[in-house]
Amino acid sequence: MLPLGQHIAGSECGSGTRGLKRVAAAVMALALVAGCNGKVLNPNSTRVAFEGLYFKARLSASKEDKQDFTVTVSPASQGLSAAREAGRYEATKYCVSNYGSSEVIWGVGPDSPDSALVITDDVLALNGRCTG
């Protein structure tokens, strides 16, 4: 057995650094291409797209009972179906994080008929209660 760093004359061991450099360059190129979706360049991004659209969703819990909440989503005009799902997502995150369950009893929720939805100034308002 040869000491570390020594090799037999004529062996291919010395040319391994060239191959390693090529692999490293290929990995970096893939990382740059993958970075085009934003997650590699900004892995801490918390933005989630719904039907390819981004919304501003905010949840506010009731002061009297934190299990009761209202979610607002804007701009609803981008796509009502996607806005509903953005609201559902925000509520699910809140309920799981605070009560350990994704179960929600909706007042006016993402599955309510269009006629029941409250949309004011392009802001969809949903309300519900975490059951956990």
Short mmCIF file of the C-alpha atoms (twelve columns), coordinates in Angstrom:
data_MODEL
# 
_entry.id   MODEL 
# 
loop_
_atom_site.group_PDB 
_atom_site.id 
_atom_site.type_symbol 
_atom_site.label_atom_id 
_atom_site.label_alt_id 
_atom_site.label_comp_id 
_atom_site.label_asym_id 
_atom_site.label_seq_id 
_atom_site.Cartn_x 
_atom_site.Cartn_y 
_atom_site.Cartn_z 
_atom_site.pdbx_PDB_model_num 
ATOM 1   C CA . MET A 1   0.000   0.000  0.000   1 
ATOM 2   C CA . LEU A 2   1.363   3.406  -0.965  1 
ATOM 3   C CA . PRO A 3   1.417   6.372  1.400   1 
ATOM 4   C CA . LEU A 4   -1.343  8.919  0.919   1 
ATOM 5   C CA . GLY A 5   -0.684  11.250 -2.002  1 
ATOM 6   C CA . GLN A 6   1.630   8.874  -3.895  1 
ATOM 7   C CA . HIS A 7   0.639   6.831  -6.914  1 
ATOM 8   C CA . ILE A 8   2.162   4.382  -9.309  1 
ATOM 9   C CA . ALA A 9   3.846   5.963  -12.330 1 
ATOM 10  C CA . GLY A 10  1.597   5.908  -15.381 1 
ATOM 11  C CA . SER A 11  -1.614  5.407  -13.393 1 
ATOM 12  C CA . GLU A 12  -4.661  7.582  -14.000 1 
ATOM 13  C CA . CYS A 13  -4.946  8.727  -10.387 1 
ATOM 14  C CA . GLY A 14  -3.318  12.097 -11.051 1 
ATOM 15  C CA . SER A 15  -5.845  13.005 -13.763 1 
ATOM 16  C CA . GLY A 16  -8.741  12.651 -11.313 1 
ATOM 17  C CA . THR A 17  -8.626  16.317 -10.368 1 
ATOM 18  C CA . ARG A 18  -9.545  17.301 -13.909 1 
ATOM 19  C CA . GLY A 19  -12.592 15.015 -13.748 1 
ATOM 20  C CA . LEU A 20  -13.501 16.348 -10.321 1 
ATOM 21  C CA . LYS A 21  -13.362 19.907 -11.627 1 
ATOM 22  C CA . ARG A 22  -15.698 18.941 -14.469 1 
ATOM 23  C CA . VAL A 23  -18.172 17.374 -12.060 1 
ATOM 24  C CA . ALA A 24  -18.044 20.456 -9.822  1 
ATOM 25  C CA . ALA A 25  -18.629 22.728 -12.830 1 
ATOM 26  C CA . ALA A 26  -21.590 20.606 -13.932 1 
ATOM 27  C CA . VAL A 27  -23.114 20.697 -10.444 1 
ATOM 28  C CA . MET A 28  -22.713 24.481 -10.301 1 
ATOM 29  C CA . ALA A 29  -24.329 24.854 -13.737 1 
ATOM 30  C CA . LEU A 30  -27.277 22.722 -12.641 1 
ATOM 31  C CA . ALA A 31  -27.636 24.761 -9.453  1 
ATOM 32  C CA . LEU A 32  -27.737 27.978 -11.465 1 
ATOM 33  C CA . VAL A 33  -30.367 26.589 -13.827 1 
ATOM 34  C CA . ALA A 34  -32.397 25.242 -10.919 1 
ATOM 35  C CA . GLY A 35  -32.083 28.655 -9.276  1 
ATOM 36  C CA . CYS A 36  -34.323 30.104 -11.951 1 
ATOM 37  C CA . ASN A 37  -37.344 28.942 -9.960  1 
ATOM 38  C CA . GLY A 38  -36.229 31.057 -6.997  1 
ATOM 39  C CA . LYS A 39  -36.077 28.284 -4.386  1 
ATOM 40  C CA . VAL A 40  -32.375 27.532 -4.839  1 
ATOM 41  C CA . LEU A 41  -31.372 31.188 -4.889  1 
ATOM 42  C CA . ASN A 42  -33.706 31.938 -1.977  1 
ATOM 43  C CA . PRO A 43  -34.363 28.701 -0.068  1 
ATOM 44  C CA . ASN A 44  -36.017 30.658 2.762   1 
ATOM 45  C CA . SER A 45  -38.790 31.903 0.499   1 
ATOM 46  C CA . THR A 46  -42.185 31.158 2.020   1 
ATOM 47  C CA . ARG A 47  -44.216 32.198 -1.003  1 
ATOM 48  C CA . VAL A 48  -46.596 29.594 -2.331  1 
ATOM 49  C CA . ALA A 49  -48.291 29.864 -5.713  1 
ATOM 50  C CA . PHE A 50  -51.888 28.801 -6.238  1 
ATOM 51  C CA . GLU A 51  -52.721 27.899 -9.831  1 
ATOM 52  C CA . GLY A 52  -49.490 29.723 -10.701 1 
ATOM 53  C CA . LEU A 53  -50.613 32.922 -8.943  1 
ATOM 54  C CA . TYR A 54  -49.325 34.614 -5.797  1 
ATOM 55  C CA . PHE A 55  -51.633 36.237 -3.270  1 
ATOM 56  C CA . LYS A 56  -51.271 38.306 -0.141  1 
ATOM 57  C CA . ALA A 57  -53.045 36.269 2.536   1 
ATOM 58  C CA . ARG A 58  -53.353 37.328 6.156   1 
ATOM 59  C CA . LEU A 59  -54.994 35.574 9.057   1 
ATOM 60  C CA . SER A 60  -56.210 37.382 12.129  1 
ATOM 61  C CA . ALA A 61  -57.426 35.459 15.147  1 
ATOM 62  C CA . SER A 62  -60.257 36.667 17.331  1 
ATOM 63  C CA . LYS A 63  -59.141 38.325 20.562  1 
ATOM 64  C CA . GLU A 64  -61.887 36.546 22.514  1 
ATOM 65  C CA . ASP A 65  -61.185 33.048 21.182  1 
ATOM 66  C CA . LYS A 66  -58.003 32.391 19.199  1 
ATOM 67  C CA . GLN A 67  -59.587 29.352 17.515  1 
ATOM 68  C CA . ASP A 68  -61.871 31.744 15.595  1 
ATOM 69  C CA . PHE A 69  -60.191 33.547 12.724  1 
ATOM 70  C CA . THR A 70  -60.656 35.606 9.587   1 
ATOM 71  C CA . VAL A 71  -58.452 35.190 6.520   1 
ATOM 72  C CA . THR A 72  -58.167 37.931 3.913   1 
ATOM 73  C CA . VAL A 73  -56.770 37.237 0.456   1 
ATOM 74  C CA . SER A 74  -55.918 39.787 -2.226  1 
ATOM 75  C CA . PRO A 75  -56.098 40.499 -5.054  1 
ATOM 76  C CA . ALA A 76  -59.090 38.191 -5.471  1 
ATOM 77  C CA . SER A 77  -59.553 39.345 -9.070  1 
ATOM 78  C CA . GLN A 78  -56.439 37.385 -10.110 1 
ATOM 79  C CA . GLY A 79  -58.448 34.194 -9.819  1 
ATOM 80  C CA . LEU A 80  -61.229 33.394 -7.383  1 
ATOM 81  C CA . SER A 81  -60.551 29.660 -7.297  1 
ATOM 82  C CA . ALA A 82  -56.863 30.229 -6.536  1 
ATOM 83  C CA . ALA A 83  -57.695 32.932 -3.958  1 
ATOM 84  C CA . ARG A 84  -59.986 30.468 -2.144  1 
ATOM 85  C CA . GLU A 85  -57.143 27.941 -1.982  1 
ATOM 86  C CA . ALA A 86  -54.710 30.573 -0.713  1 
ATOM 87  C CA . GLY A 87  -57.170 31.272 2.114   1 
ATOM 88  C CA . ARG A 88  -57.581 27.577 2.885   1 
ATOM 89  C CA . TYR A 89  -53.794 27.177 2.984   1 
ATOM 90  C CA . GLU A 90  -53.355 30.086 5.399   1 
ATOM 91  C CA . ALA A 91  -56.059 28.705 7.708   1 
ATOM 92  C CA . THR A 92  -54.616 25.197 7.613   1 
ATOM 93  C CA . LYS A 93  -51.143 26.503 8.490   1 
ATOM 94  C CA . TYR A 94  -52.569 28.443 11.437  1 
ATOM 95  C CA . CYS A 95  -54.669 25.588 12.806  1 
ATOM 96  C CA . VAL A 96  -51.915 22.972 12.492  1 
ATOM 97  C CA . SER A 97  -49.337 25.287 14.030  1 
ATOM 98  C CA . ASN A 98  -51.500 26.343 16.978  1 
ATOM 99  C CA . TYR A 99  -53.878 23.424 17.558  1 
ATOM 100 C CA . GLY A 100 -52.219 20.422 15.923  1 
ATOM 101 C CA . SER A 101 -55.080 19.768 13.521  1 
ATOM 102 C CA . SER A 102 -55.942 20.848 9.997   1 
ATOM 103 C CA . GLU A 103 -59.667 20.571 10.685  1 
ATOM 104 C CA . VAL A 104 -61.577 23.814 10.198  1 
ATOM 105 C CA . ILE A 105 -65.253 24.560 10.630  1 
ATOM 106 C CA . TRP A 106 -65.879 27.237 8.040   1 
ATOM 107 C CA . GLY A 107 -68.445 30.028 8.294   1 
ATOM 108 C CA . VAL A 108 -67.764 31.504 4.872   1 
ATOM 109 C CA . GLY A 109 -65.014 29.321 3.499   1 
ATOM 110 C CA . PRO A 110 -63.243 28.218 0.355   1 
ATOM 111 C CA . ASP A 111 -66.017 25.748 -0.482  1 
ATOM 112 C CA . SER A 112 -68.853 28.261 -0.034  1 
ATOM 113 C CA . PRO A 113 -70.849 29.174 -3.149  1 
ATOM 114 C CA . ASP A 114 -69.745 32.311 -4.991  1 
ATOM 115 C CA . SER A 115 -72.905 34.096 -3.842  1 
ATOM 116 C CA . ALA A 116 -71.891 33.666 -0.176  1 
ATOM 117 C CA . LEU A 117 -68.371 35.054 -0.585  1 
ATOM 118 C CA . VAL A 118 -67.519 38.483 0.771   1 
ATOM 119 C CA . ILE A 119 -65.239 40.429 -1.591  1 
ATOM 120 C CA . THR A 120 -64.595 44.086 -0.812  1 
ATOM 121 C CA . ASP A 121 -62.040 46.225 -2.663  1 
ATOM 122 C CA . ASP A 122 -60.607 43.103 -4.330  1 
ATOM 123 C CA . VAL A 123 -60.091 41.400 -0.940  1 
ATOM 124 C CA . LEU A 124 -61.698 38.012 -0.289  1 
ATOM 125 C CA . ALA A 125 -62.657 37.467 3.367   1 
ATOM 126 C CA . LEU A 126 -63.118 33.963 4.766   1 
ATOM 127 C CA . ASN A 127 -63.824 32.985 8.362   1 
ATOM 128 C CA . GLY A 128 -63.699 29.802 10.350  1 
ATOM 129 C CA . ARG A 129 -62.752 28.014 13.533  1 
ATOM 130 C CA . CYS A 130 -59.950 25.561 14.255  1 
ATOM 131 C CA . THR A 131 -61.357 22.406 15.836  1 
ATOM 132 C CA . GLY A 132 -58.164 21.174 17.540  1 
# 
